Amino acid sequence: MLYPFTFQPIFKERVWGGRNLERLYQKALPVGPPIGESWEISDRPEGVSVIANGPLAGKTLRWLMEEHRQAVLGASAAPTGSFPVLIKILDAQETLSLQVHPPAAVAASMGGEPKTEMWFITDATPDASLYVGLKSGITRADFEERIANGTVADALHRLPVKAGDTMFLPSGRLHAIGAGNVLFEIQQNSDTTYRVFDWNRAGLDGKPRELHVQQSLASINFDDIEPPLIPNKYSRNEVFAVKYLLDDPLFRVDACQVKRGKRFYLSSESVQIVGIVRGKLTVGYRDSTLVLKPGDFCLLPACLDRTALTAEVQTEFLHIQPNVS
């Protein structure tokens, strides 16, 4: 009954967004407002993905979790709960606020959820950057003083980035996306964010935006000094090259480059997700065919056993395996 699924994107208006999701991925954005986020696979109360293809089109990911949980996730899946990851595409045309997500050890005490995530840059302007962690020598006392006097920016570790760069963001790591970045975000299914600094900007109403200073100070890992990008090197296979990005208890992510015309198979006892960075993949299952283009994400339920994919042109994609236990 189940098959490879794609979902209708859920667009989120953000003051820092733009129109790049339309330019790069031909997303049918609503006319007018800046769109900062496209939620591609989501099982959240504030945005539940709707199946876009096949006989189950119109059903939701929440429905799949309620009616076909083990068939989707695999036999080892926990008996209840939401889909384990949330996948977005972000278009940051302005720098986002400096944020932190609470670690599991403190999240519950503040009524929040832990949130670990990963960014894969797909498009970047020449001066694009990320702000991640603290500069060497910055202590908690230094940081608190800088919050008070508005000089937090001078304490942050800034990394120039380009397309193909990847950053891991465990809960507790300070971070902000700099202007000029488009990225794929793979994250734990959570939406707890504490804003610690907003670059001394005013909100749309002309007033300073709300900050969550005490929650942020309780969440920040002050030993997280100048974290690097994830190593960015593919294997030396001209037909099917792999770049091992992240193997975390919450999810594993690899980047893959496939030569034009190459046919390959994905099989697993657990759910998998394929996200196209560039190129085109054809997904074949039984008598149906699904074409994936840049910006498309496809969920492969665990029950499929073996799925055939063909690179119609030179293709790069992310292979995502959530932890379902």
Sequence and secondary structure as in RCSB ss.txt:
>XXXX:A:sequence
MLYPFTFQPIFKERVWGGRNLERLYQKALPVGPPIGESWEISDRPEGVSVIANGPLAGKTLRWLMEEHRQAVLGA
SAAPTGSFPVLIKILDAQETLSLQVHPPAAVAASMGGEPKTEMWFITDATPDASLYVGLKSGITRADFEERIANG
TVADALHRLPVKAGDTMFLPSGRLHAIGAGNVLFEIQQNSDTTYRVFDWNRAGLDGKPRELHVQQSLASINFDDI
EPPLIPNKYSRNEVFAVKYLLDDPLFRVDACQVKRGKRFYLSSESVQIVGIVRGKLTVGYRDSTLVLKPGDFCLL
PACLDRTALTAEVQTEFLHIQPNVS
>XXXX:A:secstr
    B EE EEEEEEEEESHHHHHH     SSS EEEEEEE EETTEE EE SSTTTT BHHHHHHHSHHHHH T
TS SS   SEEEEEEEESS   EEE   HHHHGGGT     EEEEEEEE TT EEEEEE TT  HHHHHHHHHHT
 GGGGEEEEE  TT EEEE TT  EEE TTEEEEEEEES    EEEE TT B TTSSB    HHHHHHH  TT B
S         S SSEEEEEEEE SSEEEEEEEE TT EEEEE SS EEEEEEES EEEEETTEEEEE TT EEEE
 GGG EEEEEESSSEEEEEEEE   
